[in-house]
């Protein structure tokens, strides 16, 4: 089978590859920002609340109780939405995708032996997309979503 012609390859790069590269970059940035925001809130409020709670607060005790509860909620949201894990996963995939054109151009790794570098590039990129999607789904699905009973998962 002949390799993709240069026009087809350039269309793939601009239509699919660049859009997915931008997607992973934007998602990594977004998840990193949310992770940092929540983490800063948790750390800062926890550090401030400890000394405040030693004071005689009067009517302020309800505000302190609310602030304490908000720390628990923020911590739960960080775990529930998996901001740190998503940030690292999206950035890792982005790094992998970003490196691939350089490997192709330098004819390194599998490209060294390939007579169809454009086709191999598309195959490797699509494989990375599929693998990341599969891993993301596995990471975010719960045992309740599984059609297999928990005893059968062992």
N, CA and C atoms as a LAMMPS dump frame, in Angstrom:
ITEM: TIMESTEP
0
ITEM: NUMBER OF ATOMS
462
ITEM: BOX BOUNDS ff ff ff
-5.0000000000000000e+02 5.0000000000000000e+02
-5.0000000000000000e+02 5.0000000000000000e+02
-5.0000000000000000e+02 5.0000000000000000e+02
ITEM: ATOMS id mol type element x y z
1 1 1 N 0.837 -1.17 0
2 1 2 C 0 0 0
3 1 3 C 0.89 1.245 0
4 2 1 N 0.547 2.216 -0.795
5 2 2 C 1.351 3.43 -0.897
6 2 3 C 1.149 4.308 0.33
7 3 1 N 2.19 5.042 0.638
8 3 2 C 2.124 5.969 1.76
9 3 3 C 1.138 7.092 1.426
10 4 1 N 0.637 7.741 2.446
11 4 2 C -0.25 8.886 2.25
12 4 3 C 0.512 9.935 1.445
13 5 1 N -0.198 10.599 0.522
14 5 2 C 0.499 11.678 -0.166
15 5 3 C 0.628 12.868 0.772
16 6 1 N 1.469 13.798 0.393
17 6 2 C 1.79 14.923 1.282
18 6 3 C 0.557 15.783 1.573
19 7 1 N -0.335 15.927 0.606
20 7 2 C -1.546 16.735 0.815
21 7 3 C -2.445 16.079 1.869
22 8 1 N -2.646 14.786 1.755
23 8 2 C -3.454 14.06 2.743
24 8 3 C -2.832 14.162 4.138
25 9 1 N -1.528 14.039 4.172
26 9 2 C -0.836 14.099 5.448
27 9 3 C -0.972 15.487 6.074
28 10 1 N -0.799 16.52 5.285
29 10 2 C -0.934 17.886 5.796
30 10 3 C -2.369 18.159 6.262
31 11 1 N -3.345 17.605 5.566
32 11 2 C -4.747 17.742 5.994
33 11 3 C -4.955 17.047 7.342
34 12 1 N -4.373 15.885 7.495
35 12 2 C -4.469 15.18 8.77
36 12 3 C -3.845 16.009 9.885
37 13 1 N -2.663 16.558 9.619
38 13 2 C -1.972 17.357 10.628
39 13 3 C -2.818 18.561 11.055
40 14 1 N -3.43 19.234 10.09
41 14 2 C -4.191 20.443 10.435
42 14 3 C -5.599 20.129 10.935
43 15 1 N -6.232 19.113 10.393
44 15 2 C -7.624 18.818 10.767
45 15 3 C -7.745 17.994 12.038
46 16 1 N -6.942 17.012 12.197
47 16 2 C -7.101 16.094 13.329
48 16 3 C -6.008 16.274 14.381
49 17 1 N -4.77 16.183 13.94
50 17 2 C -3.648 16.195 14.875
51 17 3 C -3.601 17.502 15.662
52 18 1 N -3.624 18.631 14.989
53 18 2 C -3.5 19.906 15.681
54 18 3 C -4.681 20.162 16.615
55 19 1 N -5.875 19.771 16.2
56 19 2 C -7.054 19.947 17.059
57 19 3 C -6.943 19.103 18.322
58 20 1 N -6.474 17.884 18.191
59 20 2 C -6.322 17.03 19.366
60 20 3 C -5.17 17.517 20.247
61 21 1 N -4.11 17.984 19.64
62 21 2 C -2.997 18.542 20.406
63 21 3 C -3.484 19.738 21.234
64 22 1 N -4.273 20.606 20.595
65 22 2 C -4.841 21.764 21.304
66 22 3 C -5.799 21.313 22.402
67 23 1 N -6.591 20.289 22.127
68 23 2 C -7.53 19.77 23.121
69 23 3 C -6.789 19.308 24.377
70 24 1 N -5.763 18.482 24.191
71 24 2 C -5.017 17.961 25.339
72 24 3 C -4.297 19.077 26.091
73 25 1 N -3.768 20.047 25.359
74 25 2 C -3.1 21.173 26.005
75 25 3 C -4.101 21.985 26.837
76 26 1 N -5.242 22.314 26.251
77 26 2 C -6.256 23.103 26.959
78 26 3 C -6.805 22.365 28.171
79 27 1 N -7.039 21.075 28.031
80 27 2 C -7.55 20.295 29.168
81 27 3 C -6.511 20.185 30.275
82 28 1 N -5.245 20.034 29.915
83 28 2 C -4.185 19.982 30.923
84 28 3 C -4.114 21.312 31.672
85 29 1 N -4.155 22.41 30.941
86 29 2 C -4.103 23.74 31.561
87 29 3 C -5.298 23.952 32.47
88 30 1 N -6.484 23.603 32.008
89 30 2 C -7.698 23.785 32.81
90 30 3 C -7.667 22.967 34.094
91 31 1 N -7.306 21.706 33.989
92 31 2 C -7.249 20.846 35.177
93 31 3 C -6.162 21.298 36.142
94 32 1 N -5.047 21.777 35.626
95 32 2 C -3.983 22.281 36.486
96 32 3 C -4.468 23.51 37.26
97 33 1 N -5.155 24.414 36.562
98 33 2 C -5.675 25.618 37.224
99 33 3 C -6.662 25.26 38.328
100 34 1 N -7.585 24.337 38.029
101 34 2 C -8.564 23.941 39.057
102 34 3 C -7.883 23.255 40.236
103 35 1 N -6.913 22.415 39.943
104 35 2 C -6.187 21.737 41.014
105 35 3 C -5.475 22.762 41.898
106 36 1 N -4.792 23.704 41.286
107 36 2 C -4.087 24.733 42.054
108 36 3 C -5.051 25.599 42.856
109 37 1 N -6.164 25.995 42.257
110 37 2 C -7.139 26.834 42.961
111 37 3 C -7.664 26.139 44.213
112 38 1 N -8.134 24.921 44.035
113 38 2 C -8.673 24.184 45.18
114 38 3 C -7.594 23.915 46.223
115 39 1 N -6.419 23.531 45.768
116 39 2 C -5.334 23.238 46.71
117 39 3 C -4.948 24.484 47.498
118 40 1 N -4.827 25.614 46.839
119 40 2 C -4.501 26.853 47.533
120 40 3 C -5.585 27.195 48.559
121 41 1 N -6.836 27.062 48.156
122 41 2 C -7.952 27.346 49.067
123 41 3 C -7.876 26.455 50.309
124 42 1 N -7.65 25.176 50.098
125 42 2 C -7.59 24.218 51.198
126 42 3 C -6.419 24.542 52.134
127 43 1 N -5.262 24.775 51.567
128 43 2 C -4.073 25.05 52.381
129 43 3 C -4.22 26.372 53.129
130 44 1 N -4.612 27.414 52.408
131 44 2 C -4.702 28.74 53.029
132 44 3 C -5.763 28.776 54.126
133 45 1 N -6.945 28.268 53.841
134 45 2 C -8.017 28.314 54.829
135 45 3 C -7.712 27.41 56.024
136 46 1 N -7.106 26.263 55.779
137 46 2 C -6.731 25.377 56.884
138 46 3 C -5.724 26.051 57.804
139 47 1 N -4.764 26.73 57.22
140 47 2 C -3.753 27.409 58.008
141 47 3 C -4.296 28.574 58.818
142 48 1 N -5.29 29.243 58.295
143 48 2 C -5.888 30.394 58.99
144 48 3 C -6.873 29.941 60.062
145 49 1 N -7.601 28.889 59.783
146 49 2 C -8.65 28.454 60.716
147 49 3 C -8.101 27.909 62.032
148 50 1 N -7.003 27.217 61.989
149 50 2 C -6.471 26.614 63.222
150 50 3 C -6.255 27.65 64.322
151 51 1 N -5.538 28.752 64.055
152 51 2 C -5.38 29.735 65.134
153 51 3 C -6.672 30.463 65.489
154 52 1 N -7.521 30.7 64.513
155 52 2 C -8.777 31.413 64.774
156 52 3 C -9.666 30.622 65.727
157 53 1 N -9.636 29.309 65.594
158 53 2 C -10.515 28.47 66.422
159 53 3 C -10.136 28.524 67.906
160 54 1 N -8.948 28.978 68.224
161 54 2 C -8.551 29.079 69.63
162 54 3 C -9.1 30.351 70.287
163 55 1 N -9.604 31.26 69.491
164 55 2 C -10.141 32.519 70.02
165 55 3 C -11.588 32.342 70.464
166 56 1 N -12.041 33.22 71.337
167 56 2 C -13.465 33.248 71.696
168 56 3 C -14.168 34 70.58
169 57 1 N -14.969 33.275 69.833
170 57 2 C -15.506 33.823 68.597
171 57 3 C -16.909 34.402 68.708
172 58 1 N -17.664 34.008 69.663
173 58 2 C -19.042 34.495 69.774
174 58 3 C -19.837 34.087 68.55
175 59 1 N -20.41 35.061 67.879
176 59 2 C -21.243 34.789 66.703
177 59 3 C -20.438 34.319 65.488
178 60 1 N -19.129 34.483 65.512
179 60 2 C -18.284 34.076 64.39
180 60 3 C -18.075 32.571 64.317
181 61 1 N -18.519 31.855 65.336
182 61 2 C -18.296 30.404 65.342
183 61 3 C -19.002 29.722 64.169
184 62 1 N -20.116 30.314 63.702
185 62 2 C -20.836 29.729 62.564
186 62 3 C -20.044 29.917 61.266
187 63 1 N -19.392 31.054 61.139
188 63 2 C -18.559 31.294 59.96
189 63 3 C -17.379 30.329 59.936
190 64 1 N -16.798 30.108 61.11
191 64 2 C -15.674 29.172 61.201
192 64 3 C -16.141 27.752 60.881
193 65 1 N -17.301 27.386 61.39
194 65 2 C -17.849 26.053 61.099
195 65 3 C -18.106 25.904 59.6
196 66 1 N -18.656 26.931 58.985
197 66 2 C -18.905 26.896 57.539
198 66 3 C -17.585 26.785 56.77
199 67 1 N -16.589 27.567 57.174
200 67 2 C -15.283 27.525 56.509
201 67 3 C -14.65 26.138 56.644
202 68 1 N -14.777 25.542 57.813
203 68 2 C -14.235 24.187 58.024
204 68 3 C -14.924 23.182 57.115
205 69 1 N -16.231 23.302 57.02
206 69 2 C -16.98 22.397 56.136
207 69 3 C -16.591 22.622 54.678
208 70 1 N -16.334 23.868 54.305
209 70 2 C -15.964 24.15 52.917
210 70 3 C -14.616 23.518 52.556
211 71 1 N -13.737 23.374 53.538
212 71 2 C -12.459 22.7 53.295
213 71 3 C -12.705 21.23 52.949
214 72 1 N -13.594 20.603 53.695
215 72 2 C -13.926 19.2 53.416
216 72 3 C -14.558 19.064 52.033
217 73 1 N -15.439 20.001 51.698
218 73 2 C -16.094 19.962 50.381
219 73 3 C -15.065 20.159 49.273
220 74 1 N -14.183 21.154 49.433
221 74 2 C -13.154 21.411 48.422
222 74 3 C -12.242 20.194 48.251
223 75 1 N -11.876 19.571 49.348
224 75 2 C -11.029 18.37 49.28
225 75 3 C -11.755 17.247 48.547
226 76 1 N -13.022 17.086 48.831
227 76 2 C -13.813 16.07 48.151
228 76 3 C -13.934 16.322 46.665
229 77 1 N -14.11 17.592 46.288
230 77 2 C -14.23 17.928 44.866
231 77 3 C -12.928 17.668 44.111
232 78 1 N -11.809 17.95 44.739
233 78 2 C -10.513 17.673 44.102
234 78 3 C -10.386 16.177 43.819
235 79 1 N -10.788 15.363 44.792
236 79 2 C -10.723 13.915 44.59
237 79 3 C -11.754 13.415 43.602
238 80 1 N -12.953 13.967 43.683
239 80 2 C -14.043 13.507 42.808
240 80 3 C -13.768 13.827 41.337
241 81 1 N -13.339 15.054 41.072
242 81 2 C -13.089 15.458 39.685
243 81 3 C -11.693 15.077 39.194
244 82 1 N -10.845 14.59 40.096
245 82 2 C -9.513 14.085 39.735
246 82 3 C -8.703 15.127 38.937
247 83 1 N -8.711 16.367 39.421
248 83 2 C -8.017 17.437 38.702
249 83 3 C -6.536 17.159 38.515
250 84 1 N -5.865 16.702 39.562
251 84 2 C -4.43 16.448 39.436
252 84 3 C -4.161 15.288 38.477
253 85 1 N -4.895 14.206 38.626
254 85 2 C -4.689 13.052 37.756
255 85 3 C -4.967 13.412 36.294
256 86 1 N -6.058 14.166 36.072
257 86 2 C -6.388 14.565 34.702
258 86 3 C -5.319 15.478 34.12
259 87 1 N -4.871 16.442 34.922
260 87 2 C -3.831 17.364 34.464
261 87 3 C -2.608 16.574 34.015
262 88 1 N -2.146 15.645 34.849
263 88 2 C -0.949 14.884 34.513
264 88 3 C -1.168 13.958 33.322
265 89 1 N -2.344 13.36 33.241
266 89 2 C -2.64 12.465 32.114
267 89 3 C -2.721 13.238 30.798
268 90 1 N -3.447 14.366 30.803
269 90 2 C -3.547 15.174 29.585
270 90 3 C -2.183 15.71 29.168
271 91 1 N -1.38 16.153 30.126
272 91 2 C -0.062 16.688 29.786
273 91 3 C 0.843 15.589 29.259
274 92 1 N 0.756 14.413 29.832
275 92 2 C 1.558 13.289 29.358
276 92 3 C 1.201 12.923 27.921
277 93 1 N -0.087 12.878 27.627
278 93 2 C -0.53 12.569 26.258
279 93 3 C -0.076 13.667 25.305
280 94 1 N -0.206 14.926 25.726
281 94 2 C 0.23 16.048 24.9
282 94 3 C 1.719 15.935 24.592
283 95 1 N 2.521 15.61 25.619
284 95 2 C 3.963 15.456 25.417
285 95 3 C 4.266 14.355 24.397
286 96 1 N 3.558 13.26 24.518
287 96 2 C 3.739 12.138 23.591
288 96 3 C 3.397 12.567 22.16
289 97 1 N 2.275 13.26 22.009
290 97 2 C 1.843 13.701 20.683
291 97 3 C 2.798 14.75 20.108
292 98 1 N 3.265 15.626 20.954
293 98 2 C 4.154 16.705 20.517
294 98 3 C 5.505 16.171 20.046
295 99 1 N 5.958 15.087 20.646
296 99 2 C 7.261 14.491 20.321
297 99 3 C 7.228 13.735 18.981
298 100 1 N 6.084 13.22 18.611
299 100 2 C 5.988 12.32 17.455
300 100 3 C 6.458 12.945 16.13
301 101 1 N 6.116 14.191 15.803
302 101 2 C 6.617 14.745 14.524
303 101 3 C 8.141 14.809 14.459
304 102 1 N 8.787 15.032 15.59
305 102 2 C 10.248 15.09 15.612
306 102 3 C 10.851 13.705 15.383
307 103 1 N 10.22 12.692 15.95
308 103 2 C 10.685 11.322 15.712
309 103 3 C 10.544 10.963 14.235
310 104 1 N 9.415 11.345 13.638
311 104 2 C 9.159 11.065 12.22
312 104 3 C 10.179 11.772 11.346
313 105 1 N 10.392 13.054 11.622
314 105 2 C 11.316 13.844 10.805
315 105 3 C 12.746 13.322 10.903
316 106 1 N 13.168 12.917 12.096
317 106 2 C 14.529 12.41 12.296
318 106 3 C 14.659 10.931 11.936
319 107 1 N 13.509 10.298 11.607
320 107 2 C 13.478 8.87 11.27
321 107 3 C 14.066 8.028 12.403
322 108 1 N 13.574 8.284 13.624
323 108 2 C 14.017 7.561 14.809
324 108 3 C 12.974 6.526 15.206
325 109 1 N 13.397 5.522 15.976
326 109 2 C 12.475 4.498 16.45
327 109 3 C 11.882 3.713 15.303
328 110 1 N 10.592 3.517 15.333
329 110 2 C 9.902 2.752 14.285
330 110 3 C 10.01 3.432 12.92
331 111 1 N 10.198 4.732 12.884
332 111 2 C 10.289 5.468 11.617
333 111 3 C 11.555 5.119 10.841
334 112 1 N 12.562 4.674 11.557
335 112 2 C 13.83 4.322 10.911
336 112 3 C 13.632 3.196 9.896
337 113 1 N 12.776 2.258 10.221
338 113 2 C 12.566 1.088 9.365
339 113 3 C 11.351 1.235 8.438
340 114 1 N 10.594 2.285 8.596
341 114 2 C 9.328 2.405 7.875
342 114 3 C 9.514 2.976 6.468
343 115 1 N 8.858 2.325 5.533
344 115 2 C 8.837 2.858 4.167
345 115 3 C 7.649 3.8 3.98
346 116 1 N 6.774 3.86 4.988
347 116 2 C 5.589 4.717 4.937
348 116 3 C 5.511 5.559 6.221
349 117 1 N 6.384 6.534 6.382
350 117 2 C 6.419 7.298 7.638
351 117 3 C 5.139 8.079 7.931
352 118 1 N 4.486 8.591 6.905
353 118 2 C 3.244 9.34 7.133
354 118 3 C 2.152 8.431 7.68
355 119 1 N 2.037 7.283 7.07
356 119 2 C 1.032 6.313 7.511
357 119 3 C 1.334 5.828 8.938
358 120 1 N 2.595 5.578 9.226
359 120 2 C 3.006 5.159 10.567
360 120 3 C 2.71 6.259 11.588
361 121 1 N 2.972 7.498 11.211
362 121 2 C 2.695 8.629 12.099
363 121 3 C 1.209 8.658 12.463
364 122 1 N 0.347 8.586 11.477
365 122 2 C -1.104 8.616 11.722
366 122 3 C -1.508 7.44 12.598
367 123 1 N -0.983 6.273 12.315
368 123 2 C -1.297 5.082 13.102
369 123 3 C -0.885 5.264 14.553
370 124 1 N 0.317 5.787 14.785
371 124 2 C 0.812 5.976 16.153
372 124 3 C 0.007 7.047 16.895
373 125 1 N -0.343 8.115 16.206
374 125 2 C -1.125 9.19 16.826
375 125 3 C -2.513 8.682 17.184
376 126 1 N -3.156 8.002 16.267
377 126 2 C -4.501 7.473 16.537
378 126 3 C -4.466 6.442 17.653
379 127 1 N -3.408 5.667 17.706
380 127 2 C -3.249 4.689 18.786
381 127 3 C -3.109 5.401 20.131
382 128 1 N -2.363 6.496 20.163
383 128 2 C -2.215 7.272 21.401
384 128 3 C -3.558 7.857 21.834
385 129 1 N -4.343 8.367 20.876
386 129 2 C -5.679 8.896 21.199
387 129 3 C -6.55 7.796 21.803
388 130 1 N -6.541 6.65 21.153
389 130 2 C -7.386 5.546 21.611
390 130 3 C -6.949 5.058 22.991
391 131 1 N -5.657 4.929 23.203
392 131 2 C -5.144 4.457 24.492
393 131 3 C -5.496 5.448 25.6
394 132 1 N -5.317 6.728 25.344
395 132 2 C -5.622 7.735 26.36
396 132 3 C -7.104 7.718 26.685
397 133 1 N -7.936 7.585 25.667
398 133 2 C -9.38 7.522 25.897
399 133 3 C -9.776 6.306 26.717
400 134 1 N -9.191 5.177 26.432
401 134 2 C -9.467 3.956 27.175
402 134 3 C -9.021 4.083 28.622
403 135 1 N -7.821 4.626 28.829
404 135 2 C -7.313 4.803 30.19
405 135 3 C -8.145 5.815 30.971
406 136 1 N -8.571 6.88 30.298
407 136 2 C -9.387 7.901 30.965
408 136 3 C -10.711 7.287 31.411
409 137 1 N -11.331 6.537 30.533
410 137 2 C -12.603 5.909 30.863
411 137 3 C -12.445 4.931 32.017
412 138 1 N -11.398 4.129 31.998
413 138 2 C -11.158 3.171 33.085
414 138 3 C -10.923 3.899 34.405
415 139 1 N -10.217 5.009 34.36
416 139 2 C -9.914 5.766 35.571
417 139 3 C -11.161 6.437 36.146
418 140 1 N -12.101 6.819 35.3
419 140 2 C -13.261 7.592 35.74
420 140 3 C -14.54 6.761 35.893
421 141 1 N -14.501 5.523 35.494
422 141 2 C -15.695 4.704 35.695
423 141 3 C -15.645 4.097 37.098
424 142 1 N -16.801 3.824 37.638
425 142 2 C -16.866 3.276 38.994
426 142 3 C -17.282 1.816 38.945
427 143 1 N -17.126 1.164 40.062
428 143 2 C -17.517 -0.243 40.16
429 143 3 C -19.014 -0.414 39.917
430 144 1 N -19.813 0.584 40.304
431 144 2 C -21.261 0.476 40.103
432 144 3 C -21.611 0.482 38.626
433 145 1 N -20.764 1.145 37.813
434 145 2 C -21.019 1.211 36.383
435 145 3 C -20.684 -0.095 35.679
436 146 1 N -19.908 -0.929 36.35
437 146 2 C -19.452 -2.163 35.732
438 146 3 C -20.571 -3.182 35.652
439 147 1 N -20.744 -3.849 34.503
440 147 2 C -21.763 -4.881 34.402
441 147 3 C -21.378 -6.151 35.152
442 148 1 N -20.106 -6.226 35.572
443 148 2 C -19.626 -7.404 36.287
444 148 3 C -19.753 -7.157 37.782
445 149 1 N -20.234 -8.131 38.498
446 149 2 C -20.376 -8.006 39.949
447 149 3 C -18.987 -7.859 40.561
448 150 1 N -18.848 -7.133 41.7
449 150 2 C -17.536 -6.933 42.32
450 150 3 C -16.766 -8.214 42.583
451 151 1 N -17.448 -9.289 42.954
452 151 2 C -16.751 -10.535 43.226
453 151 3 C -16.081 -11.078 41.973
454 152 1 N -16.666 -10.767 40.805
455 152 2 C -16.132 -11.294 39.553
456 152 3 C -14.966 -10.448 39.041
457 153 1 N -14.756 -9.27 39.606
458 153 2 C -13.658 -8.401 39.168
459 153 3 C -12.324 -8.857 39.711
460 154 1 N -12.306 -9.756 40.677
461 154 2 C -11.056 -10.197 41.318
462 154 3 C -10.284 -11.113 40.426
